[in-house]
Amino acid sequence: MNGPPRDSSGADTTATGTGPTVRALRGKQLRQRILDGIRDGHPTVGPSNVHIDITNGCNAACITCWDHSPLLATPRSTDWKRRRMSRDRFHAICDQLAALGSVRAVVVSGMGEPLTHPDVYDLLARVKAEGWHLTVLTNLVAADLDRLVDVGVDNLLVGVHGASPDAYLAFHPGWTEQHYFRMCRSLRTLVRAGVRVRHVQVIDRNTAPELVEMVRFGQLFQADRVNYKLASLADGTEQTVATTDQLRWLADRAIPDARALAAELGVPTNLDLFTAQVDAALRGQLVTTDMVEIGCHMGHVYTRITVDGELLYCCNTALPVGHLDDGPLVDQWWGPRWQALRDRIAQAADLPGCERCGKVEQNRKWAARLADGA
């Protein structure tokens, strides 16, 4: 099946057709269209969630980062780090997403820090002007808080990585306590402004000892949720992996204590998912979950667009499905290359990177909806 879906009369039912538009679908209707497409193996609507990277450059050098860590055996080139998406290309992407009619949420991020982009607040304003839910991934250090609040960002995923200056600085080589306390002040300002903020806590040997205190940190700054993630390491960053003794301590003591404290303080977390990651690590597996069992449905709801205009099947940079220079996104979404990967993943979600799926929670939700027949 190539091209957008048509109803029984043959009328195009995308936002640009003459039939009912996707814009007219809300809530359960849109969800049902997505589920119908998953069951059929061919999408019936365009993506509802789009992730756009706007810069490779970063103001940090997080110790676990695949792109900016000082531990990398093969560092990224200076040219690569200088790349950022132009204002014109970003607005052209938004034009294409609006034409799809299915988009409901946009994540603005980067292989670096998006708030270092000189036009970032203009780009964020365009997302909000389209009526899309806006999430930004950031370390907050470069934020103009007034402009960030004014633009109407719906959700911030803030890379915290530590609950004390010592752990924070060990995770962020080259930074000082001033960066830590600036982040803390920014978190407090954003909460007062009513912005939803989730804390991201990547766990390596530097941050593992503070797992329980991260719950208190989340309560102190009224986190919408504390998201834990066991560091995924490669190309030299393996040096900072949590030790076996640390993993055993996390499994036996820290996670149960953190879970109890989170319940006591009313702090939402993803400790169930994190527990599975730690258990897998103790078995010697770099696996977050069994994707073959759950299944991957991102090819029906999601895409990521890199700074260079590459289209990715999911957040995994090893799974490209096209490029903006290859033609309109609406054509590529229903084109043969994207569909071939959907078909392959439907058979077995075991491609490189699937064992460390970054969309496991979303896939679990869609799997549950399929099982419920909803």
N, C-alpha and C positions, 0 to 999 in steps of 0.2 A: 504494500500500500504506500504510494507516494503522494505527497501533496496533502493539504488540509482536509479534514473530514467533511462529509456532506450528509445532509439528512436524506430521508427516504425519497424526496422529490429530486435529489441531486443538487440542491441548493447549498452553496458554501455556508458553513456555520461558524466561520471564524469572524473576528471583529471587522474584517474588510469585506465580508460577503453580503449577500442579500437576505440571508436567512437570519434566525435569531443570533444576536451577537453574544460573545463570551462575556462582554461587559454586563449583559443583562443577568448573567448567572451569579448567584450569591450563595455563600455558605454551602449548604448540603447539595445544591444543584451542581456547583462547580466540583465539589468533592466527588459526587457520583460520576460525573463525566471523566474525571481522572481515573477513578477505580475501574470504570468500563474500559478505558484504554489499557490499563495495566492487565486486566483479565484477557483482553483481546490481543495484547502484545504490540499494539500500535496506538500511539497517543491520539486522543480525540480533541485535545486542546493544547495550546502552547505551554511553556513552562510557567509555573506560578511563582517560583522563587529564582532570583538571578543574583549572582555574586559577581561584582565588578572590582577588579584590582586596578588602582589608579597610579600606583608608584612602586618601584622596586627599592627606592632609597629608604634608609631607615636612620633614625637618630639613636638607635640602641644597637647593642651587639650581644643579644641574649645568648647565654652559654649553650643552649640546646638548639639554637636556630640552624636550619639547614642552609640558610642563605647568608647570614651575617655573623655567625659564631666565630670567635677568634680561634677555636679549636679545629676548624675545617681543614682537612688535608688538601683540598682543592678549593680555594676561595673563589667567590664570584669575581668577575672582572669589574673594573671601574666603569666601563661602558655599560654593563648590565645594570649596575647599581644606580646609574644616572637616568635610566629610562623612566618615563612617566607618561601617562595617558594625556593627550592634549584635550583642551576644553571642547574643541570641535568634534573630536572622535567620541567623547563621552556623550555629548548632546545628540550625535547621530545614533549612538546605541540606544539612547532613551527614545528617540523617534521610532526605531525599529521595535523596541519592546512595547511601546504604546500601540503600534500597529498590530502586534500579536493579540492584544486585548485580554490576555490571560494573566498577566503579571499582577501579583498582589503584594509582593515583598521584595526589597532589594537590599543586599548587603554590600556596603562599600568598605573595601579593605585594600590589601596590597601584599606583595612579598616583603614589603617594608612597612613603614608607618604612614597611613593615609593622611593624617593631619599635617604632614610636612609638605603636601602638595600645595603650590601657591594659589590654586583656584578651588581648593577643596570646598569652601562654604558655598560657592556658586554651584558646584556640582551637586552637593547635598540638597540645596534649595530646589534644583530641577527635579530630583527624585520626589521631594515632598509636593511639588507643584502637580505632579502626575497623580497624587493621591495614594502613592505606594507606601507601605510600612517600611521604615528606614532603620537599619541596624548598621552601626559602625564598629569595627574592630580597631582598638587603639591602646597605646600605653599611657595616653593622656598628657604626657610631658609637653608636647608641642601645642596643646589645645588652647584656642581662644575661647574660653568658657562662655562668654556672653554670646558670641556668634553661634557657638554650638547649640546653646539653649534656644536662641532665637530662631534657628533654622527648623526646630521642631523634631529633632532626632527622637525616634520612638524607643530605641533600645541601644545601649552601649555594652559591648563585650570588652572589658578592660583587662589587659594582661597585667596582673598584679605580681604573681610569682614570689611569694614570701609574705610573712606576717610581721616581720621585724626588719629594721635597717640591715642587719648583718646578712640575713638570707637574701634579701632583695639585692644587695650590692654584689653578693657572690653570684647571683643569677645574671646580673647586668654589669659585666666588667667595664670599667671606665667611668661608671656613674658614681655619684657621691650621695651623701645623706640628703643633700638639697633636692635631688630628684625624687627620693622617696617621700619626703615631706611635702613636696609640691603635688605629687600624686594624691597623697592623703587629703590635702586641702581641696584639691579638685573633686575628689569623691564626695566630700562633704557638701561642696557647693552644688554639685549636680543633684544630690538627693534633695537638698532644700528647694531646688528648682523643679522638682517633681519628675526628673528623668529616671527611667528604669535603667539600672546598672547591674550587670552580672559580672562577678569576679571570675577570671580565669586563673587557675592555679596549676601550672605545669610542675610535676613532681620529678625532681632528680635528686642526687645525693645532697645538694645544698638545701633544698626546700622540704625534703621528706620529714625532717624532725619537727617541722612546724604544722603538720597536717591538722592537728586538733586546734591549734591557735588560729588557723585560717578561718575556722567557724566563728571564733570570737571577733576576728577582724571583720568578717562579713556582717556580723550583728552590729558592730560598732559603726560601720558605714552603711548600714541598712541595705545590704545587697539583695537584689531581687532573687539571686541564686548564686551559690558558689559552685563553680564547675571545676572539678578535678580532672586532670589528665596525666597519665603516666607518660613521661617524655619519650618520644619516638626519635631514636638517635641513629645517625649514620655519618659516614665520611669523616670520622675523627671525633665527633661529638660523643661517641660511646664512652669517652673518658669520664663523663659526668653522670653515668647511669647510677641509679640507686643500687646500693649494695644488696647482696642476698640477705644479710642480717637486717638491713633496713626494711626490705620487703616483708620479711617474717614479722618484724615488729609492727609494720603497718597492718598486716593481715590479722595478727593476734590481739593487738592492743589499740593501736591508734585509730583504725577505722571504726571499731565498736565504740570507742570513747568519743570520736567525732560524731558518730551517728546519734549517740545519746545526748551529747551537748547540743547538736543541731535541733533535736526534738524539743529539748528544754528551752532553747532560746528562740525557737520558731524560725530557724534559718533553712530555707530550701537548699538542697544539694543534689548532686548526681552520684552520691556515694555507691549506689547499687551498680552503676556502670563501672565506676572506678574499682570496686571490689573485684569485678570480673577481670579487669586489666591486671591487677596485682596477682590474682590467682594464676592467670595465664603466665605471667612473668616468672612466678615461682616454679612453674612447670617447664621453664625454659623456652616459652613460646612468645613471639612478638605478635600476639594476636589480641585484639580487643573483643572480638566476638566471632561466632561462626556465621559468616555471611551466606554460606550455602544454605544453612538452615533458615535464616530469616528472609533472605532474598533481597535484591537491590531494586529499588523502584525510582531512583533518582532520574533515570532517563525519561520519565514521564512528568516530572515536576520541577526539575532544576537544571541550571547550567551555570558555569563559571566562565568569565571572560577575562583574559590576562591583559596586562599593560600593552603587550604587543598585538593584541587583537585575536589571539588564539582562543578557540572555543573548546571548553573542556566538558566532558560528560558529567563530571562531579567535581569535588574539590581536589581530586587526585590529578596532579599534573602529568602523570604517566598515561592518561587516557584522553588524548585530544580527539575531537570529532570534526574539526574544521577550522576555518579562519574567517574573520569578517571580510577579508579581501576576496573570499571565494563566492560571495553573493549574499543576498538578503538572509537574515537570520530565519525568517519565516520559511524560506525554501530549504535551508539546511536542516532545520528541526525535523521536517518531514522527509528529508532526503535519505538516500541509500546508505551513506556512511554512518550517520547517527543510528539508523534503524538496524544496521548490521551489528553494531555494538550492543544495542538493546537485545537483539536476538541471542547474541553470544552470552551476555551476562544472565539472561533468563535461563539459560541452560545450566550455568554454574558460575556463581559470583566469586571466582577464584583468580582474577587477574592480578598482576602486581599492584600491591597497595591495598587490595580489598581486605586483607587480613588485619589492616589497621584502619578500617573505615572511619572517616571523619564525620559521616552522616548516619552513624548507627542508630541514634535515637530517632531520627526522622524515619529511617527504614523500619524500625520497630513499630512506629505509629501506623505507617501504611500497611504493614503486615497484619497488625491487629484489626485495622479497618476491613481488610480483605477477609480475614477470618470471621468477622462479625457479619459479613455480607452487607455492610453499610456503605 
